[in-house]
Amino acid sequence: MTRETTLEKEFLRNKKQLEFDFSEKPYVPSFDTWYAENSHEKRQFQEKPYNKRRALMVYKNLVETGFFTRGK
C-alpha cells in the first residue's frame, strides 16, 4: 500500500467522523431549563430575571415563533 493510499483512507475516515446529521430534530429546552439558564444570564449582566408568569409567556412565544429551530 502506498503512502498516498494510506493518507486517503485516513482522510476519509476522519471526514466520516466529522460529519453531522442536521436532519435530527432540533433541541427545544424545557421551560424549567430555559428559565434557569435565562435567569442565570440575566443575573450575570445585572438584569432583573423574569418572574415565572412573565417567563412562561416569553418562553411560549419563543417556541411558537420557532426561535429554537431557526438553525435548520
HTML snippet that shows the backbone in 3Dmol.js (N, CA, C, O; Angstrom):
<script src="https://3Dmol.org/build/3Dmol-min.js"></script>
<div id="view" style="width:600px;height:400px;position:relative"></div>
<script>
const pdb = `
ATOM      1  N   MET A   1       0.856  -1.176   0.000  1.00  0.00           N
ATOM      2  CA  MET A   1       0.000   0.000   0.000  1.00  0.00           C
ATOM      3  C   MET A   1       0.899   1.236   0.000  1.00  0.00           C
ATOM      4  O   MET A   1       1.864   1.318   0.760  1.00  0.00           O
ATOM      5  N   THR A   2       0.573   2.172  -0.846  1.00  0.00           N
ATOM      6  CA  THR A   2       1.392   3.376  -0.925  1.00  0.00           C
ATOM      7  C   THR A   2       1.024   4.353   0.169  1.00  0.00           C
ATOM      8  O   THR A   2      -0.040   4.254   0.781  1.00  0.00           O
ATOM      9  N   ARG A   3       1.910   5.290   0.405  1.00  0.00           N
ATOM     10  CA  ARG A   3       1.670   6.313   1.432  1.00  0.00           C
ATOM     11  C   ARG A   3       0.441   7.145   1.073  1.00  0.00           C
ATOM     12  O   ARG A   3      -0.340   7.509   1.952  1.00  0.00           O
ATOM     13  N   GLU A   4       0.266   7.450  -0.218  1.00  0.00           N
ATOM     14  CA  GLU A   4      -0.892   8.248  -0.650  1.00  0.00           C
ATOM     15  C   GLU A   4      -2.194   7.518  -0.366  1.00  0.00           C
ATOM     16  O   GLU A   4      -3.158   8.129   0.094  1.00  0.00           O
ATOM     17  N   THR A   5      -2.233   6.239  -0.628  1.00  0.00           N
ATOM     18  CA  THR A   5      -3.439   5.451  -0.382  1.00  0.00           C
ATOM     19  C   THR A   5      -3.763   5.435   1.114  1.00  0.00           C
ATOM     20  O   THR A   5      -4.923   5.552   1.508  1.00  0.00           O
ATOM     21  N   THR A   6      -2.746   5.291   1.924  1.00  0.00           N
ATOM     22  CA  THR A   6      -2.940   5.295   3.379  1.00  0.00           C
ATOM     23  C   THR A   6      -3.477   6.646   3.837  1.00  0.00           C
ATOM     24  O   THR A   6      -4.395   6.706   4.654  1.00  0.00           O
ATOM     25  N   LEU A   7      -2.908   7.726   3.315  1.00  0.00           N
ATOM     26  CA  LEU A   7      -3.371   9.063   3.680  1.00  0.00           C
ATOM     27  C   LEU A   7      -4.804   9.300   3.217  1.00  0.00           C
ATOM     28  O   LEU A   7      -5.589   9.925   3.931  1.00  0.00           O
ATOM     29  N   GLU A   8      -5.151   8.809   2.033  1.00  0.00           N
ATOM     30  CA  GLU A   8      -6.522   8.955   1.530  1.00  0.00           C
ATOM     31  C   GLU A   8      -7.508   8.228   2.446  1.00  0.00           C
ATOM     32  O   GLU A   8      -8.564   8.765   2.781  1.00  0.00           O
ATOM     33  N   LYS A   9      -7.163   7.024   2.842  1.00  0.00           N
ATOM     34  CA  LYS A   9      -8.050   6.261   3.728  1.00  0.00           C
ATOM     35  C   LYS A   9      -8.197   6.958   5.074  1.00  0.00           C
ATOM     36  O   LYS A   9      -9.292   7.012   5.634  1.00  0.00           O
ATOM     37  N   GLU A  10      -7.091   7.491   5.594  1.00  0.00           N
ATOM     38  CA  GLU A  10      -7.144   8.192   6.863  1.00  0.00           C
ATOM     39  C   GLU A  10      -8.001   9.454   6.744  1.00  0.00           C
ATOM     40  O   GLU A  10      -8.783   9.769   7.641  1.00  0.00           O
ATOM     41  N   PHE A  11      -7.846  10.170   5.630  1.00  0.00           N
ATOM     42  CA  PHE A  11      -8.650  11.370   5.391  1.00  0.00           C
ATOM     43  C   PHE A  11     -10.130  11.027   5.353  1.00  0.00           C
ATOM     44  O   PHE A  11     -10.941  11.707   5.982  1.00  0.00           O
ATOM     45  N   LEU A  12     -10.487   9.983   4.624  1.00  0.00           N
ATOM     46  CA  LEU A  12     -11.895   9.591   4.516  1.00  0.00           C
ATOM     47  C   LEU A  12     -12.453   9.144   5.863  1.00  0.00           C
ATOM     48  O   LEU A  12     -13.608   9.432   6.178  1.00  0.00           O
ATOM     49  N   ARG A  13     -11.651   8.446   6.657  1.00  0.00           N
ATOM     50  CA  ARG A  13     -12.100   8.011   7.980  1.00  0.00           C
ATOM     51  C   ARG A  13     -12.338   9.225   8.880  1.00  0.00           C
ATOM     52  O   ARG A  13     -13.341   9.287   9.591  1.00  0.00           O
ATOM     53  N   ASN A  14     -11.416  10.186   8.847  1.00  0.00           N
ATOM     54  CA  ASN A  14     -11.572  11.392   9.657  1.00  0.00           C
ATOM     55  C   ASN A  14     -12.761  12.215   9.195  1.00  0.00           C
ATOM     56  O   ASN A  14     -13.497  12.760  10.017  1.00  0.00           O
ATOM     57  N   LYS A  15     -12.957  12.310   7.882  1.00  0.00           N
ATOM     58  CA  LYS A  15     -14.085  13.068   7.341  1.00  0.00           C
ATOM     59  C   LYS A  15     -15.398  12.451   7.811  1.00  0.00           C
ATOM     60  O   LYS A  15     -16.324  13.169   8.188  1.00  0.00           O
ATOM     61  N   LYS A  16     -15.478  11.138   7.789  1.00  0.00           N
ATOM     62  CA  LYS A  16     -16.688  10.442   8.223  1.00  0.00           C
ATOM     63  C   LYS A  16     -16.965  10.740   9.701  1.00  0.00           C
ATOM     64  O   LYS A  16     -18.121  10.905  10.091  1.00  0.00           O
ATOM     65  N   GLN A  17     -15.918  10.809  10.521  1.00  0.00           N
ATOM     66  CA  GLN A  17     -16.094  11.087  11.942  1.00  0.00           C
ATOM     67  C   GLN A  17     -16.613  12.497  12.175  1.00  0.00           C
ATOM     68  O   GLN A  17     -17.304  12.741  13.163  1.00  0.00           O
ATOM     69  N   LEU A  18     -16.292  13.433  11.281  1.00  0.00           N
ATOM     70  CA  LEU A  18     -16.680  14.827  11.465  1.00  0.00           C
ATOM     71  C   LEU A  18     -18.065  15.157  10.910  1.00  0.00           C
ATOM     72  O   LEU A  18     -18.590  16.242  11.161  1.00  0.00           O
ATOM     73  N   GLU A  19     -18.653  14.238  10.165  1.00  0.00           N
ATOM     74  CA  GLU A  19     -19.963  14.506   9.587  1.00  0.00           C
ATOM     75  C   GLU A  19     -21.004  14.642  10.692  1.00  0.00           C
ATOM     76  O   GLU A  19     -20.927  13.970  11.721  1.00  0.00           O
ATOM     77  N   PHE A  20     -21.976  15.520  10.465  1.00  0.00           N
ATOM     78  CA  PHE A  20     -23.037  15.740  11.430  1.00  0.00           C
ATOM     79  C   PHE A  20     -24.369  15.648  10.723  1.00  0.00           C
ATOM     80  O   PHE A  20     -24.542  16.204   9.639  1.00  0.00           O
ATOM     81  N   ASP A  21     -25.293  14.965  11.317  1.00  0.00           N
ATOM     82  CA  ASP A  21     -26.613  14.779  10.720  1.00  0.00           C
ATOM     83  C   ASP A  21     -27.531  15.921  11.159  1.00  0.00           C
ATOM     84  O   ASP A  21     -28.048  15.917  12.276  1.00  0.00           O
ATOM     85  N   PHE A  22     -27.731  16.910  10.258  1.00  0.00           N
ATOM     86  CA  PHE A  22     -28.571  18.056  10.580  1.00  0.00           C
ATOM     87  C   PHE A  22     -30.058  17.753  10.426  1.00  0.00           C
ATOM     88  O   PHE A  22     -30.896  18.619  10.678  1.00  0.00           O
ATOM     89  N   SER A  23     -30.387  16.546  10.018  1.00  0.00           N
ATOM     90  CA  SER A  23     -31.793  16.192   9.870  1.00  0.00           C
ATOM     91  C   SER A  23     -32.418  15.804  11.209  1.00  0.00           C
ATOM     92  O   SER A  23     -33.623  15.569  11.292  1.00  0.00           O
ATOM     93  N   GLU A  24     -31.593  15.737  12.253  1.00  0.00           N
ATOM     94  CA  GLU A  24     -32.131  15.415  13.567  1.00  0.00           C
ATOM     95  C   GLU A  24     -33.084  16.497  14.039  1.00  0.00           C
ATOM     96  O   GLU A  24     -32.997  17.653  13.623  1.00  0.00           O
ATOM     97  N   LYS A  25     -33.984  16.103  14.904  1.00  0.00           N
ATOM     98  CA  LYS A  25     -34.946  17.043  15.467  1.00  0.00           C
ATOM     99  C   LYS A  25     -34.198  18.103  16.285  1.00  0.00           C
ATOM    100  O   LYS A  25     -33.327  17.760  17.085  1.00  0.00           O
ATOM    101  N   PRO A  26     -34.525  19.373  16.094  1.00  0.00           N
ATOM    102  CA  PRO A  26     -33.830  20.422  16.843  1.00  0.00           C
ATOM    103  C   PRO A  26     -34.126  20.331  18.335  1.00  0.00           C
ATOM    104  O   PRO A  26     -35.181  19.842  18.738  1.00  0.00           O
ATOM    105  N   TYR A  27     -33.204  20.795  19.136  1.00  0.00           N
ATOM    106  CA  TYR A  27     -33.342  20.755  20.586  1.00  0.00           C
ATOM    107  C   TYR A  27     -34.157  21.952  21.059  1.00  0.00           C
ATOM    108  O   TYR A  27     -33.782  23.099  20.815  1.00  0.00           O
ATOM    109  N   VAL A  28     -35.254  21.689  21.724  1.00  0.00           N
ATOM    110  CA  VAL A  28     -36.057  22.734  22.358  1.00  0.00           C
ATOM    111  C   VAL A  28     -35.992  22.460  23.855  1.00  0.00           C
ATOM    112  O   VAL A  28     -36.507  21.446  24.325  1.00  0.00           O
ATOM    113  N   PRO A  29     -35.362  23.358  24.603  1.00  0.00           N
ATOM    114  CA  PRO A  29     -35.235  23.118  26.040  1.00  0.00           C
ATOM    115  C   PRO A  29     -36.585  23.149  26.738  1.00  0.00           C
ATOM    116  O   PRO A  29     -37.519  23.803  26.275  1.00  0.00           O
ATOM    117  N   SER A  30     -36.677  22.444  27.842  1.00  0.00           N
ATOM    118  CA  SER A  30     -37.899  22.507  28.642  1.00  0.00           C
ATOM    119  C   SER A  30     -37.997  23.910  29.230  1.00  0.00           C
ATOM    120  O   SER A  30     -37.010  24.646  29.274  1.00  0.00           O
ATOM    121  N   PHE A  31     -39.187  24.270  29.679  1.00  0.00           N
ATOM    122  CA  PHE A  31     -39.356  25.591  30.287  1.00  0.00           C
ATOM    123  C   PHE A  31     -38.412  25.758  31.480  1.00  0.00           C
ATOM    124  O   PHE A  31     -37.759  26.793  31.619  1.00  0.00           O
ATOM    125  N   ASP A  32     -38.341  24.738  32.337  1.00  0.00           N
ATOM    126  CA  ASP A  32     -37.504  24.846  33.536  1.00  0.00           C
ATOM    127  C   ASP A  32     -36.030  25.056  33.192  1.00  0.00           C
ATOM    128  O   ASP A  32     -35.343  25.852  33.831  1.00  0.00           O
ATOM    129  N   THR A  33     -35.551  24.334  32.174  1.00  0.00           N
ATOM    130  CA  THR A  33     -34.158  24.503  31.753  1.00  0.00           C
ATOM    131  C   THR A  33     -33.938  25.897  31.190  1.00  0.00           C
ATOM    132  O   THR A  33     -32.977  26.577  31.552  1.00  0.00           O
ATOM    133  N   TRP A  34     -34.835  26.323  30.296  1.00  0.00           N
ATOM    134  CA  TRP A  34     -34.702  27.652  29.699  1.00  0.00           C
ATOM    135  C   TRP A  34     -34.769  28.740  30.776  1.00  0.00           C
ATOM    136  O   TRP A  34     -33.980  29.684  30.750  1.00  0.00           O
ATOM    137  N   TYR A  35     -35.699  28.612  31.715  1.00  0.00           N
ATOM    138  CA  TYR A  35     -35.874  29.614  32.766  1.00  0.00           C
ATOM    139  C   TYR A  35     -34.630  29.709  33.651  1.00  0.00           C
ATOM    140  O   TYR A  35     -34.197  30.806  34.003  1.00  0.00           O
ATOM    141  N   ALA A  36     -34.063  28.572  34.006  1.00  0.00           N
ATOM    142  CA  ALA A  36     -32.855  28.569  34.840  1.00  0.00           C
ATOM    143  C   ALA A  36     -31.694  29.236  34.113  1.00  0.00           C
ATOM    144  O   ALA A  36     -30.987  30.057  34.698  1.00  0.00           O
ATOM    145  N   GLU A  37     -31.493  28.892  32.845  1.00  0.00           N
ATOM    146  CA  GLU A  37     -30.397  29.482  32.063  1.00  0.00           C
ATOM    147  C   GLU A  37     -30.618  30.968  31.833  1.00  0.00           C
ATOM    148  O   GLU A  37     -29.691  31.768  31.964  1.00  0.00           O
ATOM    149  N   ASN A  38     -31.846  31.334  31.489  1.00  0.00           N
ATOM    150  CA  ASN A  38     -32.158  32.732  31.225  1.00  0.00           C
ATOM    151  C   ASN A  38     -31.965  33.574  32.487  1.00  0.00           C
ATOM    152  O   ASN A  38     -31.395  34.663  32.430  1.00  0.00           O
ATOM    153  N   SER A  39     -32.436  33.074  33.606  1.00  0.00           N
ATOM    154  CA  SER A  39     -32.290  33.800  34.870  1.00  0.00           C
ATOM    155  C   SER A  39     -30.816  33.953  35.244  1.00  0.00           C
ATOM    156  O   SER A  39     -30.386  35.011  35.703  1.00  0.00           O
ATOM    157  N   HIS A  40     -30.059  32.893  35.043  1.00  0.00           N
ATOM    158  CA  HIS A  40     -28.624  32.943  35.340  1.00  0.00           C
ATOM    159  C   HIS A  40     -27.929  34.015  34.493  1.00  0.00           C
ATOM    160  O   HIS A  40     -27.137  34.808  35.003  1.00  0.00           O
ATOM    161  N   GLU A  41     -28.238  34.025  33.195  1.00  0.00           N
ATOM    162  CA  GLU A  41     -27.625  35.015  32.303  1.00  0.00           C
ATOM    163  C   GLU A  41     -28.034  36.430  32.674  1.00  0.00           C
ATOM    164  O   GLU A  41     -27.205  37.339  32.654  1.00  0.00           O
ATOM    165  N   LYS A  42     -29.294  36.628  33.011  1.00  0.00           N
ATOM    166  CA  LYS A  42     -29.746  37.967  33.396  1.00  0.00           C
ATOM    167  C   LYS A  42     -29.016  38.444  34.652  1.00  0.00           C
ATOM    168  O   LYS A  42     -28.621  39.607  34.738  1.00  0.00           O
ATOM    169  N   ARG A  43     -28.838  37.551  35.619  1.00  0.00           N
ATOM    170  CA  ARG A  43     -28.113  37.928  36.837  1.00  0.00           C
ATOM    171  C   ARG A  43     -26.659  38.270  36.544  1.00  0.00           C
ATOM    172  O   ARG A  43     -26.091  39.176  37.154  1.00  0.00           O
ATOM    173  N   GLN A  44     -26.055  37.531  35.598  1.00  0.00           N
ATOM    174  CA  GLN A  44     -24.664  37.806  35.223  1.00  0.00           C
ATOM    175  C   GLN A  44     -24.495  39.230  34.701  1.00  0.00           C
ATOM    176  O   GLN A  44     -23.464  39.864  34.924  1.00  0.00           O
ATOM    177  N   PHE A  45     -25.505  39.721  34.013  1.00  0.00           N
ATOM    178  CA  PHE A  45     -25.441  41.061  33.423  1.00  0.00           C
ATOM    179  C   PHE A  45     -26.187  42.095  34.262  1.00  0.00           C
ATOM    180  O   PHE A  45     -26.585  43.149  33.764  1.00  0.00           O
ATOM    181  N   GLN A  46     -26.370  41.775  35.540  1.00  0.00           N
ATOM    182  CA  GLN A  46     -27.026  42.664  36.497  1.00  0.00           C
ATOM    183  C   GLN A  46     -28.419  43.108  36.021  1.00  0.00           C
ATOM    184  O   GLN A  46     -28.837  44.239  36.268  1.00  0.00           O
ATOM    185  N   GLU A  47     -29.129  42.199  35.336  1.00  0.00           N
ATOM    186  CA  GLU A  47     -30.505  42.458  34.929  1.00  0.00           C
ATOM    187  C   GLU A  47     -31.438  41.704  35.861  1.00  0.00           C
ATOM    188  O   GLU A  47     -31.059  40.692  36.451  1.00  0.00           O
ATOM    189  N   LYS A  48     -32.645  42.197  35.985  1.00  0.00           N
ATOM    190  CA  LYS A  48     -33.630  41.531  36.836  1.00  0.00           C
ATOM    191  C   LYS A  48     -34.246  40.349  36.062  1.00  0.00           C
ATOM    192  O   LYS A  48     -34.770  40.540  34.964  1.00  0.00           O
ATOM    193  N   PRO A  49     -34.186  39.136  36.628  1.00  0.00           N
ATOM    194  CA  PRO A  49     -34.786  37.975  35.944  1.00  0.00           C
ATOM    195  C   PRO A  49     -36.308  38.105  35.846  1.00  0.00           C
ATOM    196  O   PRO A  49     -36.936  38.799  36.646  1.00  0.00           O
ATOM    197  N   TYR A  50     -36.886  37.430  34.856  1.00  0.00           N
ATOM    198  CA  TYR A  50     -38.341  37.395  34.722  1.00  0.00           C
ATOM    199  C   TYR A  50     -38.946  36.676  35.923  1.00  0.00           C
ATOM    200  O   TYR A  50     -38.334  35.765  36.480  1.00  0.00           O
ATOM    201  N   ASN A  51     -40.160  37.091  36.324  1.00  0.00           N
ATOM    202  CA  ASN A  51     -40.888  36.264  37.283  1.00  0.00           C
ATOM    203  C   ASN A  51     -41.446  35.080  36.492  1.00  0.00           C
ATOM    204  O   ASN A  51     -41.470  35.114  35.262  1.00  0.00           O
ATOM    205  N   LYS A  52     -41.889  34.043  37.184  1.00  0.00           N
ATOM    206  CA  LYS A  52     -42.312  32.807  36.490  1.00  0.00           C
ATOM    207  C   LYS A  52     -43.434  33.048  35.486  1.00  0.00           C
ATOM    208  O   LYS A  52     -43.429  32.471  34.399  1.00  0.00           O
ATOM    209  N   ARG A  53     -44.382  33.885  35.842  1.00  0.00           N
ATOM    210  CA  ARG A  53     -45.523  34.142  34.955  1.00  0.00           C
ATOM    211  C   ARG A  53     -45.072  34.811  33.649  1.00  0.00           C
ATOM    212  O   ARG A  53     -45.469  34.396  32.560  1.00  0.00           O
ATOM    213  N   ARG A  54     -44.244  35.846  33.773  1.00  0.00           N
ATOM    214  CA  ARG A  54     -43.734  36.551  32.594  1.00  0.00           C
ATOM    215  C   ARG A  54     -42.816  35.636  31.781  1.00  0.00           C
ATOM    216  O   ARG A  54     -42.846  35.644  30.550  1.00  0.00           O
ATOM    217  N   ALA A  55     -42.008  34.856  32.480  1.00  0.00           N
ATOM    218  CA  ALA A  55     -41.093  33.942  31.801  1.00  0.00           C
ATOM    219  C   ALA A  55     -41.851  32.913  30.972  1.00  0.00           C
ATOM    220  O   ALA A  55     -41.429  32.574  29.866  1.00  0.00           O
ATOM    221  N   LEU A  56     -42.959  32.418  31.495  1.00  0.00           N
ATOM    222  CA  LEU A  56     -43.753  31.439  30.760  1.00  0.00           C
ATOM    223  C   LEU A  56     -44.310  32.045  29.480  1.00  0.00           C
ATOM    224  O   LEU A  56     -44.344  31.380  28.445  1.00  0.00           O
ATOM    225  N   MET A  57     -44.745  33.294  29.538  1.00  0.00           N
ATOM    226  CA  MET A  57     -45.247  33.977  28.333  1.00  0.00           C
ATOM    227  C   MET A  57     -44.129  34.141  27.298  1.00  0.00           C
ATOM    228  O   MET A  57     -44.338  33.902  26.109  1.00  0.00           O
ATOM    229  N   VAL A  58     -42.949  34.549  27.756  1.00  0.00           N
ATOM    230  CA  VAL A  58     -41.813  34.732  26.846  1.00  0.00           C
ATOM    231  C   VAL A  58     -41.416  33.400  26.227  1.00  0.00           C
ATOM    232  O   VAL A  58     -41.190  33.321  25.019  1.00  0.00           O
ATOM    233  N   TYR A  59     -41.329  32.350  27.046  1.00  0.00           N
ATOM    234  CA  TYR A  59     -40.947  31.023  26.562  1.00  0.00           C
ATOM    235  C   TYR A  59     -41.935  30.506  25.510  1.00  0.00           C
ATOM    236  O   TYR A  59     -41.526  30.013  24.459  1.00  0.00           O
ATOM    237  N   LYS A  60     -43.222  30.620  25.794  1.00  0.00           N
ATOM    238  CA  LYS A  60     -44.235  30.159  24.837  1.00  0.00           C
ATOM    239  C   LYS A  60     -44.092  30.890  23.506  1.00  0.00           C
ATOM    240  O   LYS A  60     -44.221  30.286  22.442  1.00  0.00           O
ATOM    241  N   ASN A  61     -43.827  32.190  23.573  1.00  0.00           N
ATOM    242  CA  ASN A  61     -43.646  32.967  22.351  1.00  0.00           C
ATOM    243  C   ASN A  61     -42.416  32.502  21.574  1.00  0.00           C
ATOM    244  O   ASN A  61     -42.458  32.406  20.347  1.00  0.00           O
ATOM    245  N   LEU A  62     -41.336  32.217  22.272  1.00  0.00           N
ATOM    246  CA  LEU A  62     -40.127  31.727  21.609  1.00  0.00           C
ATOM    247  C   LEU A  62     -40.389  30.405  20.893  1.00  0.00           C
ATOM    248  O   LEU A  62     -39.938  30.203  19.766  1.00  0.00           O
ATOM    249  N   VAL A  63     -41.113  29.514  21.546  1.00  0.00           N
ATOM    250  CA  VAL A  63     -41.435  28.214  20.937  1.00  0.00           C
ATOM    251  C   VAL A  63     -42.348  28.406  19.736  1.00  0.00           C
ATOM    252  O   VAL A  63     -42.101  27.830  18.676  1.00  0.00           O
ATOM    253  N   GLU A  64     -43.397  29.204  19.884  1.00  0.00           N
ATOM    254  CA  GLU A  64     -44.369  29.419  18.806  1.00  0.00           C
ATOM    255  C   GLU A  64     -43.749  30.083  17.580  1.00  0.00           C
ATOM    256  O   GLU A  64     -44.138  29.785  16.451  1.00  0.00           O
ATOM    257  N   THR A  65     -42.802  30.970  17.791  1.00  0.00           N
ATOM    258  CA  THR A  65     -42.184  31.680  16.664  1.00  0.00           C
ATOM    259  C   THR A  65     -41.004  30.920  16.071  1.00  0.00           C
ATOM    260  O   THR A  65     -40.373  31.394  15.126  1.00  0.00           O
ATOM    261  N   GLY A  66     -40.702  29.747  16.618  1.00  0.00           N
ATOM    262  CA  GLY A  66     -39.631  28.923  16.064  1.00  0.00           C
ATOM    263  C   GLY A  66     -38.229  29.374  16.428  1.00  0.00           C
ATOM    264  O   GLY A  66     -37.273  29.055  15.721  1.00  0.00           O
ATOM    265  N   PHE A  67     -38.094  30.106  17.513  1.00  0.00           N
ATOM    266  CA  PHE A  67     -36.784  30.608  17.925  1.00  0.00           C
ATOM    267  C   PHE A  67     -35.746  29.504  18.058  1.00  0.00           C
ATOM    268  O   PHE A  67     -34.603  29.682  17.637  1.00  0.00           O
ATOM    269  N   PHE A  68     -36.121  28.370  18.635  1.00  0.00           N
ATOM    270  CA  PHE A  68     -35.177  27.302  18.893  1.00  0.00           C
ATOM    271  C   PHE A  68     -34.891  26.453  17.666  1.00  0.00           C
ATOM    272  O   PHE A  68     -33.963  25.644  17.686  1.00  0.00           O
ATOM    273  N   THR A  69     -35.658  26.615  16.604  1.00  0.00           N
ATOM    274  CA  THR A  69     -35.472  25.806  15.392  1.00  0.00           C
ATOM    275  C   THR A  69     -34.918  26.599  14.217  1.00  0.00           C
ATOM    276  O   THR A  69     -34.862  26.073  13.106  1.00  0.00           O
ATOM    277  N   ARG A  70     -34.514  27.822  14.421  1.00  0.00           N
ATOM    278  CA  ARG A  70     -34.037  28.677  13.324  1.00  0.00           C
ATOM    279  C   ARG A  70     -32.755  28.208  12.678  1.00  0.00           C
ATOM    280  O   ARG A  70     -32.469  28.574  11.538  1.00  0.00           O
ATOM    281  N   GLY A  71     -31.979  27.411  13.377  1.00  0.00           N
ATOM    282  CA  GLY A  71     -30.721  26.921  12.819  1.00  0.00           C
ATOM    283  C   GLY A  71     -30.922  25.918  11.710  1.00  0.00           C
ATOM    284  O   GLY A  71     -29.958  25.566  11.030  1.00  0.00           O
ATOM    285  N   LYS A  72     -32.116  25.452  11.503  1.00  0.00           N
ATOM    286  CA  LYS A  72     -32.391  24.416  10.496  1.00  0.00           C
ATOM    287  C   LYS A  72     -32.482  25.025   9.125  1.00  0.00           C
ATOM    288  O   LYS A  72     -32.708  24.313   8.147  1.00  0.00           O
TER     289      LYS A  72
END
`;
const viewer = $3Dmol.createViewer("view");
viewer.addModel(pdb, "pdb");
viewer.setStyle({}, {cartoon: {color: "spectrum"}});
viewer.zoomTo();
viewer.render();
</script>
